[in-house]
Amino acid sequence: LAPPLRSFPPPPPPPLHPRPRPRRYRLSLLNAHVRAPARLRPSYGYGHGHGYGHGYGCYGSSSRPPLPPPKSAAEDSVPEAEALLLDSIGYSRFDAGDFVILEKLGEIGFGEDAPTTVFVGGGSTIRLYAARLNPQRAAYESGDQASQTLVLREHTGSAKELGVREWASYHHMGLDSFQPAPRNSDPLGFGAVVGAFVTQTVGEEDDEEALSVWTVTRLADLDKDALSIASEMARRGFPPPKVAGVFRSIAGGATKALLSTHQAGLAHGGIDCSAVAVTRGDITNDNEMRAIASGLANFGYAARLGVEKETQARPFLTAAKLAAAAGRRGLDRDSVLAGVVARREDMRRLGVALTEILLACFGVDDLRWALDGSAASSSSSPSGVSRTLGQLFPLESGKEAWLAFKAKARASAGGAGPLAGFCEVLDAEDGAGWEFVELLLGMDAGSNPLLQLTRAEGHRFINS
């Protein structure tokens, strides 16, 4: 007789290989490599370039990325916030090991008094380092990409969410094709962000491990915000006609960029003078002045429009959170109204920023003439102009506040002096400048922000 059949258990499944945790490094500033973490997702390229990354990317480009590997038990143990960071940053064309740090440039701190749209935890910082591509990575770049000095921005603590949202905004809007060196094919209307990556560091003072999010920008763009250009024009004493040409270019580029952002389903959330970036040209000569172009930068507070839950908006904020920061609370369950309020707040903040920039073009830093009653006792200063303008033009205040400001500015100009130049720029072409800014600042609770922003984008003041 044949022996009885024996049943055997099925063979075990092949082991899943968990991604190891990021390698730690101790940062020394001069000529130090930023070591790449081992737990980075591949740089798949998304059709805009090669995802070369020293073993962490796949060489080649594709219109669709391959499916990600299945999660392992080790990955499930990773805190959700850390996994979100890695997943959000994983498709940058550059990795940490691609750069050599030259020196530390400075540090931006956040605290309870920081003038931010949404609170960033105290103790969070953004550290700025000058860097270049390392020789091995530069060998795969054409032209003078290797000689470009870049800025690595290390976002620590709660500020790392700003870095995640900034890169996610660029990726969402299809603006992730910037190169280390400027090119004519660069996307228009937005400050250049070259890439992003995640590292895990060991601090110099203690051995506490922490994840950091890094974004990569260009050193040449570090101080090319519109307010710096405006202050330089005031120092050189530019006449109103010259100021008008530059200001119209700046206002037009920023307005078009904001319309593109809203049409892409995002609200900027953090517009101020530092977010209005000059992307091309400068004021060194007439040819460069005619070539000036501007746009928006600093998308760390971007919100996803049309969604209610934070899980749906990730890694972005929700529009309801931006609306609450602007004073309209209780919109968590009304994503449509929250999106309308977030758009209006973006437009209001852009109008305030452009007004401050034009005032700075003529060195106007005292706004006591625009204040009434007890508020007039608090003299404005260069650092307080933005806050004063924000108080003058609250959200959904309508046209009356802007018309009152216009009347006071004209009455205080007196036909000469810095304020007269400000009025002359806005008075040109039968007050076209006043009309344009009114479209941004003069909205009330019934205004359609998308329609009004479209009208502003096509206004004759920025298109003539």
C-alpha positions as a Markdown table, in Angstrom:
| # | Residue | x | y | z |
|---|---|---|---|---|
| 1 | Leu | 0.0 | 0.0 | 0.0 |
| 2 | Ala | 1.1 | 3.5 | -0.7 |
| 3 | Pro | 2.1 | 5.5 | 2.3 |
| 4 | Pro | -0.5 | 8.0 | 3.5 |
| 5 | Leu | -0.3 | 11.5 | 2.0 |
| 6 | Arg | 1.2 | 14.1 | 4.4 |
| 7 | Ser | 0.1 | 17.7 | 4.3 |
| 8 | Phe | 2.8 | 20.3 | 4.6 |
| 9 | Pro | 2.2 | 24.0 | 5.6 |
| 10 | Pro | 2.6 | 26.5 | 2.8 |
| 11 | Pro | 6.0 | 28.1 | 2.4 |
| 12 | Pro | 6.3 | 31.4 | 4.3 |
| 13 | Pro | 6.1 | 34.5 | 2.1 |
| 14 | Pro | 9.3 | 36.2 | 1.1 |
| 15 | Pro | 10.4 | 38.7 | 3.7 |
| 16 | Leu | 9.6 | 42.3 | 3.2 |
| 17 | His | 12.7 | 44.6 | 3.4 |
| 18 | Pro | 11.8 | 47.6 | 5.5 |
| 19 | Arg | 13.5 | 50.8 | 4.6 |
| 20 | Pro | 16.1 | 51.6 | 7.2 |
| 21 | Arg | 15.9 | 54.8 | 9.2 |
| 22 | Pro | 17.7 | 57.9 | 7.8 |
| 23 | Arg | 21.4 | 58.0 | 8.5 |
| 24 | Arg | 22.4 | 60.4 | 11.1 |
| 25 | Tyr | 25.1 | 63.1 | 10.5 |
| 26 | Arg | 26.8 | 65.7 | 12.5 |
| 27 | Leu | 26.8 | 68.9 | 10.6 |
| 28 | Ser | 30.1 | 70.8 | 10.1 |
| 29 | Leu | 29.7 | 73.9 | 8.1 |
| 30 | Leu | 32.7 | 74.4 | 5.8 |
| 31 | Asn | 32.9 | 72.1 | 2.8 |
| 32 | Ala | 30.7 | 69.5 | 4.5 |
| 33 | His | 28.6 | 67.0 | 2.6 |
| 34 | Val | 24.9 | 66.7 | 3.5 |
| 35 | Arg | 24.6 | 62.9 | 3.9 |
| 36 | Ala | 21.6 | 61.4 | 2.2 |
| 37 | Pro | 19.1 | 59.5 | 4.4 |
| 38 | Ala | 18.7 | 55.8 | 3.4 |
| 39 | Arg | 14.9 | 55.9 | 3.9 |
| 40 | Leu | 14.2 | 58.3 | 1.0 |
| 41 | Arg | 11.7 | 57.3 | -1.7 |
| 42 | Pro | 13.1 | 57.1 | -5.2 |
| 43 | Ser | 13.3 | 60.3 | -7.3 |
| 44 | Tyr | 11.2 | 59.1 | -10.1 |
| 45 | Gly | 11.4 | 62.4 | -12.1 |
| 46 | Tyr | 7.8 | 62.8 | -13.2 |
| 47 | Gly | 8.8 | 63.5 | -16.7 |
| 48 | His | 10.8 | 66.6 | -16.1 |
| 49 | Gly | 14.3 | 65.2 | -15.7 |
| 50 | His | 16.4 | 62.4 | -14.5 |
| 51 | Gly | 15.9 | 61.1 | -11.0 |
| 52 | Tyr | 19.6 | 60.4 | -10.4 |
| 53 | Gly | 20.3 | 60.3 | -6.6 |
| 54 | His | 23.3 | 58.1 | -5.6 |
| 55 | Gly | 21.3 | 54.9 | -5.4 |
| 56 | Tyr | 18.1 | 56.4 | -4.1 |
| 57 | Gly | 16.6 | 57.3 | -7.4 |
| 58 | Cys | 16.1 | 55.6 | -10.7 |
| 59 | Tyr | 17.9 | 56.9 | -13.7 |
| 60 | Gly | 15.5 | 57.9 | -16.4 |
| 61 | Ser | 12.2 | 59.7 | -16.7 |
| 62 | Ser | 8.6 | 58.5 | -16.8 |
| 63 | Ser | 5.2 | 60.1 | -17.1 |
| 64 | Arg | 3.9 | 57.7 | -14.4 |
| 65 | Pro | 5.9 | 56.6 | -11.4 |
| 66 | Pro | 6.1 | 52.9 | -10.6 |
| 67 | Leu | 3.9 | 51.7 | -7.7 |
| 68 | Pro | 5.5 | 52.2 | -4.3 |
| 69 | Pro | 6.7 | 49.1 | -2.4 |
| 70 | Pro | 4.2 | 47.6 | 0.1 |
| 71 | Lys | 4.5 | 48.9 | 3.7 |
| 72 | Ser | 6.3 | 46.7 | 6.1 |
| 73 | Ala | 5.8 | 46.2 | 9.8 |
| 74 | Ala | 8.8 | 48.4 | 10.5 |
| 75 | Glu | 7.2 | 51.2 | 8.4 |
| 76 | Asp | 4.0 | 51.0 | 10.4 |
| 77 | Ser | 5.9 | 51.8 | 13.5 |
| 78 | Val | 7.2 | 55.1 | 12.0 |
| 79 | Pro | 5.2 | 58.0 | 13.5 |
| 80 | Glu | 2.6 | 59.2 | 11.0 |
| 81 | Ala | 4.0 | 62.7 | 10.8 |
| 82 | Glu | 7.5 | 61.4 | 9.9 |
| 83 | Ala | 6.1 | 59.1 | 7.3 |
| 84 | Leu | 4.1 | 62.0 | 5.8 |
| 85 | Leu | 7.3 | 64.0 | 5.5 |
| 86 | Leu | 9.1 | 61.3 | 3.7 |
| 87 | Asp | 6.2 | 60.6 | 1.3 |
| 88 | Ser | 5.7 | 64.3 | 0.6 |
| 89 | Ile | 9.4 | 65.0 | -0.2 |
| 90 | Gly | 10.2 | 61.7 | -2.0 |
| 91 | Tyr | 9.9 | 62.9 | -5.6 |
| 92 | Ser | 12.4 | 65.7 | -5.8 |
| 93 | Arg | 15.0 | 65.3 | -8.5 |
| 94 | Phe | 17.8 | 66.1 | -5.9 |
| 95 | Asp | 18.8 | 64.2 | -2.8 |
| 96 | Ala | 20.7 | 65.2 | 0.3 |
| 97 | Gly | 24.0 | 63.7 | -0.9 |
| 98 | Asp | 24.0 | 65.9 | -4.0 |
| 99 | Phe | 25.2 | 69.0 | -2.1 |
| 100 | Val | 28.3 | 70.4 | -0.4 |
| 101 | Ile | 27.7 | 73.0 | 2.2 |
| 102 | Leu | 30.0 | 76.0 | 2.1 |
| 103 | Glu | 28.9 | 78.2 | 5.0 |
| 104 | Lys | 26.0 | 79.1 | 7.3 |
| 105 | Leu | 24.2 | 82.2 | 6.1 |
| 106 | Gly | 21.7 | 82.8 | 9.0 |
| 107 | Glu | 18.7 | 81.6 | 10.8 |
| 108 | Ile | 15.0 | 82.4 | 10.9 |
| 109 | Gly | 13.3 | 81.9 | 14.3 |
| 110 | Phe | 9.7 | 81.4 | 15.2 |
| 111 | Gly | 8.0 | 82.3 | 18.4 |
| 112 | Glu | 4.8 | 83.5 | 19.8 |
| 113 | Asp | 5.3 | 87.0 | 18.5 |
| 114 | Ala | 6.3 | 85.9 | 15.0 |
| 115 | Pro | 4.1 | 87.7 | 12.4 |
| 116 | Thr | 2.9 | 84.4 | 10.7 |
| 117 | Thr | -0.5 | 83.5 | 9.3 |
| 118 | Val | -0.7 | 80.3 | 11.3 |
| 119 | Phe | 1.2 | 79.8 | 14.5 |
| 120 | Val | 4.5 | 77.9 | 14.1 |
| 121 | Gly | 5.7 | 76.3 | 17.3 |
| 122 | Gly | 8.3 | 78.2 | 19.4 |
| 123 | Gly | 11.8 | 76.9 | 19.1 |
| 124 | Ser | 11.3 | 76.1 | 15.4 |
| 125 | Thr | 13.9 | 77.5 | 13.0 |
| 126 | Ile | 14.8 | 77.7 | 9.4 |
| 127 | Arg | 18.6 | 77.6 | 9.0 |
| 128 | Leu | 20.1 | 78.9 | 5.8 |
| 129 | Tyr | 23.3 | 77.5 | 4.3 |
| 130 | Ala | 25.2 | 78.3 | 1.1 |
| 131 | Ala | 26.0 | 75.2 | -0.9 |
| 132 | Arg | 26.8 | 73.8 | -4.3 |
| 133 | Leu | 26.3 | 70.5 | -6.1 |
| 134 | Asn | 29.0 | 68.1 | -5.3 |
| 135 | Pro | 31.4 | 67.1 | -8.2 |
| 136 | Gln | 29.8 | 63.7 | -8.7 |
| 137 | Arg | 26.3 | 65.1 | -9.0 |
| 138 | Ala | 27.5 | 68.1 | -11.1 |
| 139 | Ala | 28.9 | 65.7 | -13.7 |
| 140 | Tyr | 25.4 | 64.8 | -14.7 |
| 141 | Glu | 24.3 | 68.5 | -15.2 |
| 142 | Ser | 24.9 | 70.5 | -18.4 |
| 143 | Gly | 26.2 | 74.0 | -18.7 |
| 144 | Asp | 27.2 | 76.0 | -15.7 |
| 145 | Gln | 24.9 | 74.3 | -13.2 |
| 146 | Ala | 27.8 | 73.1 | -11.1 |
| 147 | Ser | 29.1 | 76.6 | -10.5 |
| 148 | Gln | 25.9 | 77.9 | -9.1 |
| 149 | Thr | 25.8 | 78.8 | -5.4 |
| 150 | Leu | 22.5 | 77.6 | -3.9 |
| 151 | Val | 20.8 | 78.1 | -0.6 |
| 152 | Leu | 19.8 | 75.1 | 1.5 |
| 153 | Arg | 17.0 | 75.9 | 3.9 |
| 154 | Glu | 16.8 | 73.5 | 6.8 |
| 155 | His | 13.4 | 73.5 | 8.4 |
| 156 | Thr | 13.4 | 72.2 | 12.0 |
| 157 | Gly | 10.7 | 71.5 | 14.6 |
| 158 | Ser | 7.3 | 72.6 | 13.6 |
| 159 | Ala | 8.7 | 74.7 | 10.7 |
| 160 | Lys | 9.4 | 71.5 | 8.8 |
| 161 | Glu | 5.8 | 71.5 | 7.8 |
| 162 | Leu | 6.4 | 74.8 | 6.0 |
| 163 | Gly | 9.1 | 73.1 | 3.8 |
| 164 | Val | 6.8 | 70.2 | 3.1 |
| 165 | Arg | 4.0 | 72.5 | 2.0 |
| 166 | Glu | 6.2 | 74.7 | -0.1 |
| 167 | Trp | 7.6 | 71.8 | -2.2 |
| 168 | Ala | 4.2 | 70.1 | -2.3 |
| 169 | Ser | 2.7 | 73.4 | -3.7 |
| 170 | Tyr | 5.3 | 73.6 | -6.5 |
| 171 | His | 4.8 | 69.9 | -7.3 |
| 172 | His | 1.0 | 70.4 | -7.3 |
| 173 | Met | 1.2 | 73.3 | -9.7 |
| 174 | Gly | 3.8 | 71.7 | -12.0 |
| 175 | Leu | 6.6 | 74.1 | -11.0 |
| 176 | Asp | 9.1 | 71.5 | -10.0 |
| 177 | Ser | 11.4 | 71.8 | -13.0 |
| 178 | Phe | 13.7 | 74.6 | -11.8 |
| 179 | Gln | 17.4 | 74.0 | -12.3 |
| 180 | Pro | 20.3 | 75.3 | -10.2 |
| 181 | Ala | 21.1 | 77.9 | -12.8 |
| 182 | Pro | 18.4 | 80.2 | -14.3 |
| 183 | Arg | 17.1 | 79.3 | -17.7 |
| 184 | Asn | 14.8 | 81.0 | -20.2 |
| 185 | Ser | 12.5 | 78.0 | -19.8 |
| 186 | Asp | 12.0 | 78.5 | -16.1 |
| 187 | Pro | 8.4 | 78.7 | -15.0 |
| 188 | Leu | 7.2 | 82.3 | -14.9 |
| 189 | Gly | 5.6 | 84.0 | -12.0 |
| 190 | Phe | 7.1 | 82.1 | -9.1 |
| 191 | Gly | 10.3 | 82.1 | -7.1 |
| 192 | Ala | 12.7 | 79.3 | -7.9 |
| 193 | Val | 12.6 | 76.2 | -5.7 |
| 194 | Val | 15.1 | 73.7 | -7.1 |
| 195 | Gly | 14.3 | 70.7 | -4.9 |
| 196 | Ala | 13.7 | 69.3 | -1.4 |
| 197 | Phe | 14.8 | 66.4 | 0.7 |
| 198 | Val | 14.7 | 65.0 | 4.3 |
| 199 | Thr | 17.5 | 64.2 | 6.7 |
| 200 | Gln | 17.8 | 63.0 | 10.3 |
| 201 | Thr | 20.4 | 64.9 | 12.2 |
| 202 | Val | 22.3 | 64.7 | 15.5 |
| 203 | Gly | 22.7 | 68.1 | 17.1 |
| 204 | Glu | 26.0 | 69.5 | 18.2 |
| 205 | Glu | 24.8 | 70.4 | 21.7 |
| 206 | Asp | 22.8 | 67.2 | 22.4 |
| 207 | Asp | 22.3 | 63.8 | 20.8 |
| 208 | Glu | 18.6 | 64.2 | 20.3 |
| 209 | Glu | 17.6 | 62.9 | 16.9 |
| 210 | Ala | 15.3 | 65.0 | 14.7 |
| 211 | Leu | 14.0 | 65.0 | 11.2 |
| 212 | Ser | 14.7 | 68.1 | 9.1 |
| 213 | Val | 13.1 | 69.2 | 5.8 |
| 214 | Trp | 15.4 | 71.0 | 3.4 |
| 215 | Thr | 14.4 | 73.1 | 0.4 |
| 216 | Val | 16.8 | 74.2 | -2.2 |
| 217 | Thr | 16.7 | 77.8 | -3.7 |
| 218 | Arg | 19.2 | 80.0 | -5.5 |
| 219 | Leu | 21.6 | 82.4 | -3.6 |
| 220 | Ala | 21.0 | 85.0 | -6.3 |
| 221 | Asp | 17.4 | 85.2 | -5.4 |
| 222 | Leu | 17.9 | 85.4 | -1.6 |
| 223 | Asp | 17.4 | 89.2 | -1.4 |
| 224 | Lys | 15.5 | 89.8 | -4.6 |
| 225 | Asp | 12.1 | 90.5 | -3.0 |
| 226 | Ala | 10.1 | 93.4 | -4.2 |
| 227 | Leu | 10.4 | 95.4 | -0.9 |
| 228 | Ser | 14.3 | 95.3 | -1.2 |
| 229 | Ile | 14.0 | 96.6 | -4.8 |
| 230 | Ala | 11.6 | 99.3 | -3.7 |
| 231 | Ser | 13.9 | 100.5 | -0.8 |
| 232 | Glu | 16.8 | 100.7 | -3.3 |
| 233 | Met | 14.8 | 102.8 | -5.7 |
| 234 | Ala | 14.0 | 105.2 | -2.8 |
| 235 | Arg | 17.7 | 105.4 | -1.9 |
| 236 | Arg | 18.6 | 106.2 | -5.5 |
| 237 | Gly | 15.8 | 108.8 | -5.7 |
| 238 | Phe | 14.0 | 107.3 | -8.7 |
| 239 | Pro | 11.4 | 109.7 | -10.2 |
| 240 | Pro | 7.7 | 108.6 | -10.3 |
| 241 | Pro | 7.7 | 107.7 | -14.0 |
| 242 | Lys | 10.6 | 105.2 | -13.5 |
| 243 | Val | 9.0 | 103.9 | -10.3 |
| 244 | Ala | 5.7 | 103.4 | -12.1 |
| 245 | Gly | 7.2 | 101.1 | -14.8 |
| 246 | Val | 8.9 | 98.9 | -12.2 |
| 247 | Phe | 5.9 | 98.8 | -9.9 |
| 248 | Arg | 3.4 | 97.9 | -12.7 |
| 249 | Ser | 5.6 | 94.9 | -13.6 |
| 250 | Ile | 5.8 | 93.8 | -10.0 |
| 251 | Ala | 2.1 | 94.2 | -9.4 |
| 252 | Gly | 1.2 | 92.5 | -12.6 |
| 253 | Gly | 3.5 | 89.4 | -12.0 |
| 254 | Ala | 2.2 | 88.9 | -8.4 |
| 255 | Thr | -1.4 | 89.2 | -9.4 |
| 256 | Lys | -1.1 | 86.8 | -12.3 |
| 257 | Ala | 0.7 | 84.3 | -10.0 |
| 258 | Leu | -2.0 | 84.5 | -7.4 |
| 259 | Leu | -4.7 | 83.9 | -10.0 |
| 260 | Ser | -2.8 | 80.8 | -11.2 |
| 261 | Thr | -2.5 | 79.6 | -7.6 |
| 262 | His | -6.2 | 79.9 | -7.0 |
| 263 | Gln | -7.1 | 78.3 | -10.3 |
| 264 | Ala | -4.8 | 75.3 | -9.3 |
| 265 | Gly | -7.0 | 74.8 | -6.2 |
| 266 | Leu | -4.6 | 76.3 | -3.6 |
| 267 | Ala | -4.7 | 79.4 | -1.4 |
| 268 | His | -1.3 | 81.0 | -0.7 |
| 269 | Gly | -2.0 | 81.8 | 2.9 |
| 270 | Gly | 1.1 | 83.8 | 3.7 |
| 271 | Ile | 1.4 | 86.8 | 1.3 |
| 272 | Asp | 3.4 | 89.7 | 2.5 |
| 273 | Cys | 6.1 | 91.9 | 1.0 |
| 274 | Ser | 8.7 | 89.1 | 1.4 |
| 275 | Ala | 6.5 | 86.7 | -0.7 |
| 276 | Val | 6.4 | 89.1 | -3.7 |
| 277 | Ala | 9.6 | 88.0 | -5.4 |
| 278 | Val | 11.4 | 89.6 | -8.4 |
| 279 | Thr | 12.2 | 86.7 | -10.6 |
| 280 | Arg | 14.0 | 88.5 | -13.5 |
| 281 | Gly | 15.7 | 91.8 | -14.1 |
| 282 | Asp | 16.8 | 94.4 | -11.6 |
| 283 | Ile | 17.2 | 98.2 | -11.4 |
| 284 | Thr | 20.9 | 98.4 | -12.4 |
| 285 | Asn | 20.2 | 99.9 | -15.8 |
| 286 | Asp | 17.3 | 100.6 | -18.1 |
| 287 | Asn | 17.5 | 97.3 | -20.0 |
| 288 | Glu | 17.3 | 95.3 | -16.8 |
| 289 | Met | 14.4 | 97.5 | -15.5 |
| 290 | Arg | 12.4 | 96.8 | -18.7 |
| 291 | Ala | 13.0 | 93.1 | -18.1 |
| 292 | Ile | 11.8 | 93.0 | -14.5 |
| 293 | Ala | 9.3 | 90.2 | -13.8 |
| 294 | Ser | 7.9 | 89.2 | -10.5 |
| 295 | Gly | 5.7 | 86.5 | -8.9 |
| 296 | Leu | 5.1 | 84.8 | -5.6 |
| 297 | Ala | 7.2 | 82.7 | -3.3 |
| 298 | Asn | 7.0 | 81.4 | 0.3 |
| 299 | Phe | 4.2 | 78.8 | 0.0 |
| 300 | Gly | 4.7 | 77.3 | 3.4 |
| 301 | Tyr | 1.2 | 78.3 | 4.5 |
| 302 | Ala | -0.6 | 77.0 | 1.4 |
| 303 | Ala | -4.1 | 75.5 | 1.8 |
| 304 | Arg | -6.0 | 73.1 | -0.3 |
| 305 | Leu | -9.3 | 74.5 | -1.5 |
| 306 | Gly | -12.5 | 72.5 | -1.6 |
| 307 | Val | -11.8 | 70.0 | 1.1 |
| 308 | Glu | -13.1 | 69.9 | 4.7 |
| 309 | Lys | -10.9 | 67.3 | 6.6 |
| 310 | Glu | -7.3 | 67.8 | 7.4 |
| 311 | Thr | -6.6 | 64.2 | 6.1 |
| 312 | Gln | -7.9 | 65.2 | 2.7 |
| 313 | Ala | -5.9 | 68.4 | 2.6 |
| 314 | Arg | -2.5 | 66.9 | 3.6 |
| 315 | Pro | 0.2 | 68.0 | 3.4 |
| 316 | Phe | -1.6 | 71.4 | 2.9 |
| 317 | Leu | -3.6 | 73.3 | 5.4 |
| 318 | Thr | -7.4 | 73.5 | 5.1 |
| 319 | Ala | -9.1 | 76.7 | 3.9 |
| 320 | Ala | -11.0 | 76.8 | 7.1 |
| 321 | Lys | -7.7 | 77.1 | 9.0 |
| 322 | Leu | -6.7 | 80.1 | 6.9 |
| 323 | Ala | -10.2 | 81.6 | 7.3 |
| 324 | Ala | -10.0 | 81.2 | 11.1 |
| 325 | Ala | -6.5 | 82.9 | 11.1 |
| 326 | Ala | -8.2 | 85.8 | 9.3 |
| 327 | Gly | -10.9 | 86.1 | 11.9 |
| 328 | Arg | -13.7 | 84.0 | 10.3 |
| 329 | Arg | -14.1 | 81.0 | 12.6 |
| 330 | Gly | -16.6 | 78.1 | 12.5 |
| 331 | Leu | -16.2 | 77.2 | 8.8 |
| 332 | Asp | -14.8 | 73.7 | 9.3 |
| 333 | Arg | -17.9 | 72.1 | 7.8 |
| 334 | Asp | -18.3 | 74.6 | 4.9 |
| 335 | Ser | -15.4 | 74.1 | 2.6 |
| 336 | Val | -17.0 | 76.3 | -0.1 |
| 337 | Leu | -17.4 | 79.4 | 2.1 |
| 338 | Ala | -14.0 | 78.7 | 3.7 |
| 339 | Gly | -12.4 | 78.7 | 0.3 |
| 340 | Val | -14.1 | 82.0 | -0.6 |
| 341 | Val | -12.8 | 83.6 | 2.6 |
| 342 | Ala | -9.3 | 82.2 | 2.0 |
| 343 | Arg | -9.2 | 83.7 | -1.5 |
| 344 | Arg | -10.4 | 87.0 | -0.3 |
| 345 | Glu | -7.8 | 87.1 | 2.4 |
| 346 | Asp | -5.1 | 86.3 | -0.2 |
| 347 | Met | -6.2 | 89.2 | -2.3 |
| 348 | Arg | -6.4 | 91.5 | 0.7 |
| 349 | Arg | -2.9 | 90.6 | 1.8 |
| 350 | Leu | -1.6 | 91.1 | -1.8 |
| 351 | Gly | -3.2 | 94.6 | -1.9 |
| 352 | Val | -1.6 | 95.5 | 1.5 |
| 353 | Ala | 1.8 | 94.2 | 0.3 |
| 354 | Leu | 1.7 | 96.1 | -3.0 |
| 355 | Thr | 0.6 | 99.3 | -1.2 |
| 356 | Glu | 3.5 | 98.9 | 1.2 |
| 357 | Ile | 5.9 | 98.3 | -1.7 |
| 358 | Leu | 4.9 | 101.4 | -3.5 |
| 359 | Leu | 5.1 | 103.5 | -0.3 |
| 360 | Ala | 8.7 | 102.1 | 0.1 |
| 361 | Cys | 9.6 | 103.2 | -3.4 |
| 362 | Phe | 9.4 | 106.8 | -2.1 |
| 363 | Gly | 10.6 | 106.2 | 1.4 |
| 364 | Val | 7.3 | 106.7 | 3.1 |
| 365 | Asp | 7.4 | 104.9 | 6.4 |
| 366 | Asp | 5.2 | 107.2 | 8.6 |
| 367 | Leu | 1.5 | 106.5 | 8.3 |
| 368 | Arg | 0.2 | 108.8 | 11.0 |
| 369 | Trp | -1.6 | 110.8 | 8.4 |
| 370 | Ala | -3.7 | 107.8 | 7.6 |
| 371 | Leu | -4.8 | 107.1 | 11.2 |
| 372 | Asp | -7.6 | 108.5 | 13.2 |
| 373 | Gly | -8.1 | 109.3 | 16.9 |
| 374 | Ser | -6.1 | 107.4 | 19.4 |
| 375 | Ala | -4.5 | 105.2 | 16.7 |
| 376 | Ala | -2.6 | 108.3 | 15.4 |
| 377 | Ser | -0.6 | 108.4 | 18.6 |
| 378 | Ser | 1.2 | 105.2 | 17.6 |
| 379 | Ser | 3.7 | 106.4 | 15.0 |
| 380 | Ser | 4.4 | 104.0 | 12.1 |
| 381 | Ser | 7.9 | 102.7 | 11.5 |
| 382 | Pro | 9.4 | 100.7 | 8.6 |
| 383 | Ser | 8.7 | 97.5 | 10.5 |
| 384 | Gly | 5.2 | 98.6 | 11.4 |
| 385 | Val | 3.9 | 99.8 | 8.1 |
| 386 | Ser | 2.5 | 96.4 | 7.1 |
| 387 | Arg | 0.7 | 96.0 | 10.5 |
| 388 | Thr | -0.7 | 99.6 | 10.1 |
| 389 | Leu | -2.0 | 98.9 | 6.6 |
| 390 | Gly | -3.5 | 95.6 | 7.8 |
| 391 | Gln | -5.5 | 97.5 | 10.5 |
| 392 | Leu | -6.6 | 100.1 | 7.9 |
| 393 | Phe | -7.9 | 97.4 | 5.5 |
| 394 | Pro | -9.5 | 94.5 | 7.5 |
| 395 | Leu | -11.0 | 91.5 | 5.7 |
| 396 | Glu | -14.2 | 92.3 | 3.7 |
| 397 | Ser | -14.1 | 96.0 | 4.7 |
| 398 | Gly | -15.4 | 97.0 | 1.2 |
| 399 | Lys | -14.4 | 100.0 | -0.9 |
| 400 | Glu | -15.0 | 102.6 | 1.8 |
| 401 | Ala | -11.7 | 102.0 | 3.6 |
| 402 | Trp | -9.6 | 102.3 | 0.4 |
| 403 | Leu | -11.5 | 105.4 | -0.7 |
| 404 | Ala | -10.9 | 107.0 | 2.7 |
| 405 | Phe | -7.1 | 106.1 | 2.4 |
| 406 | Lys | -7.0 | 107.6 | -1.1 |
| 407 | Ala | -8.6 | 110.9 | 0.1 |
| 408 | Lys | -6.2 | 111.2 | 3.0 |
| 409 | Ala | -3.2 | 110.4 | 0.8 |
| 410 | Arg | -4.1 | 113.1 | -1.7 |
| 411 | Ala | -4.8 | 115.6 | 1.1 |
| 412 | Ser | -1.5 | 114.9 | 2.8 |
| 413 | Ala | 0.7 | 114.9 | -0.3 |
| 414 | Gly | 0.6 | 118.6 | -0.6 |
| 415 | Gly | 1.9 | 118.6 | -4.2 |
| 416 | Ala | 5.5 | 117.7 | -3.3 |
| 417 | Gly | 7.4 | 115.2 | -1.2 |
| 418 | Pro | 7.5 | 111.4 | -1.0 |
| 419 | Leu | 3.8 | 111.0 | -0.7 |
| 420 | Ala | 3.2 | 113.1 | -3.8 |
| 421 | Gly | 5.2 | 110.5 | -5.8 |
| 422 | Phe | 3.1 | 107.7 | -4.4 |
| 423 | Cys | -0.1 | 109.5 | -5.5 |
| 424 | Glu | 1.3 | 110.4 | -8.9 |
| 425 | Val | 1.9 | 106.7 | -9.8 |
| 426 | Leu | -1.6 | 105.7 | -8.8 |
| 427 | Asp | -3.2 | 108.9 | -10.4 |
| 428 | Ala | -1.8 | 108.1 | -13.9 |
| 429 | Glu | -4.3 | 107.3 | -16.6 |
| 430 | Asp | -7.3 | 108.8 | -14.8 |
| 431 | Gly | -6.6 | 107.0 | -11.5 |
| 432 | Ala | -5.9 | 103.5 | -13.0 |
| 433 | Gly | -3.7 | 102.6 | -10.1 |
| 434 | Trp | -6.3 | 103.4 | -7.5 |
| 435 | Glu | -8.8 | 101.3 | -9.4 |
| 436 | Phe | -6.5 | 98.3 | -9.6 |
| 437 | Val | -5.6 | 98.2 | -5.9 |
| 438 | Glu | -9.3 | 98.7 | -5.1 |
| 439 | Leu | -10.1 | 95.4 | -6.8 |
| 440 | Leu | -7.8 | 93.7 | -4.3 |
| 441 | Leu | -8.6 | 95.6 | -1.1 |
| 442 | Gly | -12.2 | 96.7 | -1.7 |
| 443 | Met | -14.0 | 93.4 | -1.4 |
| 444 | Asp | -17.0 | 93.0 | 0.9 |
| 445 | Ala | -18.8 | 89.9 | 2.1 |
| 446 | Gly | -20.7 | 89.6 | -1.2 |
| 447 | Ser | -17.8 | 89.9 | -3.6 |
| 448 | Asn | -16.8 | 87.0 | -5.8 |
| 449 | Pro | -13.0 | 86.7 | -5.3 |
| 450 | Leu | -12.3 | 84.7 | -8.4 |
| 451 | Leu | -14.2 | 87.1 | -10.6 |
| 452 | Gln | -12.6 | 90.2 | -9.0 |
| 453 | Leu | -9.1 | 88.7 | -9.2 |
| 454 | Thr | -9.6 | 87.9 | -12.9 |
| 455 | Arg | -10.6 | 91.5 | -13.4 |
| 456 | Ala | -7.5 | 92.7 | -11.5 |
| 457 | Glu | -5.3 | 90.4 | -13.6 |
| 458 | Gly | -6.6 | 92.0 | -16.8 |
| 459 | His | -6.7 | 95.6 | -15.6 |
| 460 | Arg | -5.1 | 98.3 | -17.8 |
| 461 | Phe | -2.8 | 99.5 | -15.0 |
| 462 | Ile | -0.7 | 96.3 | -15.2 |
| 463 | Asn | -1.2 | 95.5 | -18.9 |
| 464 | Ser | -0.7 | 98.9 | -20.6 |
